[in-house]
């Protein structure tokens, strides 16, 4: 399952994010989205977990939880819509 994590503090690294989600199960990938020019975090990222029940437990427990001083939004990622 691909999980969207929003409202991240700009100081959260991919390692920090992976650590938080690994408390709920195995993380297959983790990506904090950054600005291509400045390299600074855009304040959101994606975590991929192979086991759907572990992923759902992470979503249930972490949505609204505080990571690095900010309450994060966590839900199942929706497929990206093509820009027209």
C-alpha positions as CSV (number, residue, x, y, z in Angstrom):
1,X,0.0,0.0,0.0
2,X,1.3,3.5,-0.8
3,X,0.7,5.9,2.0
4,X,0.6,9.7,1.8
5,X,2.0,11.7,4.7
6,X,1.2,15.4,4.7
7,X,2.0,18.4,6.9
8,X,5.5,17.2,7.6
9,X,7.9,19.4,9.3
10,X,10.6,20.6,6.9
11,X,13.2,19.0,9.1
12,X,11.9,15.5,8.8
13,X,14.2,13.2,6.8
14,X,13.4,10.0,5.0
15,X,15.2,8.1,7.7
16,X,13.0,9.8,10.4
17,X,9.9,8.9,8.5
18,X,11.0,5.3,7.9
19,X,11.7,4.9,11.6
20,X,8.2,6.1,12.6
21,X,6.5,3.7,10.1
22,X,8.7,0.7,10.9
23,X,7.1,0.6,14.3
24,X,4.0,-0.8,12.5
25,X,5.7,-3.2,10.0
26,X,8.2,-3.5,7.2
27,X,8.6,-0.4,5.0
28,X,9.6,-1.2,1.4
29,X,10.2,2.5,0.4
30,X,10.1,6.0,1.8
31,X,10.4,9.3,0.0
32,X,10.1,12.9,1.3
33,X,9.3,15.1,-1.7
34,X,11.7,18.0,-2.2
35,X,11.8,21.1,-4.3
36,X,13.9,20.4,-7.4
37,X,15.6,23.8,-7.2
38,X,16.2,24.4,-3.5
39,X,16.3,20.8,-2.4
40,X,14.1,21.8,0.6
41,X,11.3,19.5,1.7
42,X,7.8,20.4,0.3
43,X,6.2,19.1,3.6
44,X,4.9,15.8,2.4
45,X,6.1,12.4,1.5
46,X,5.1,8.8,0.7
47,X,5.7,5.5,2.5
48,X,5.2,2.2,0.8
49,X,4.4,-0.9,2.9
50,X,3.8,-4.4,1.4
51,X,1.5,-5.7,4.1
52,X,-1.9,-3.9,3.8
53,X,-3.0,-4.7,7.4
54,X,0.3,-3.2,8.8
55,X,-0.2,-0.2,6.5
56,X,-3.7,0.3,7.7
57,X,-2.6,0.1,11.3
58,X,0.0,2.7,10.6
59,X,-2.6,5.0,9.0
60,X,-5.1,4.5,11.8
61,X,-2.4,5.3,14.5
62,X,-0.5,8.1,12.8
63,X,-3.2,10.2,11.2
64,X,-3.2,13.3,13.4
65,X,-0.2,12.2,15.4
66,X,2.7,14.6,16.1
67,X,5.9,14.0,14.2
68,X,8.7,16.6,14.9
69,X,6.2,19.0,16.4
70,X,3.5,18.9,13.7
71,X,0.3,17.0,13.5
72,X,0.5,15.0,10.3
73,X,-2.1,13.8,7.8
74,X,-1.8,10.2,6.9
75,X,-4.0,8.3,4.4
76,X,-3.8,5.9,1.5
77,X,-2.3,7.7,-1.5
78,X,-4.6,8.2,-4.4
79,X,-3.2,7.6,-7.9
80,X,-1.8,10.8,-9.5
81,X,-4.1,12.4,-12.0
82,X,-2.7,13.4,-15.3
83,X,-2.3,17.2,-15.8
84,X,-4.0,18.5,-18.9
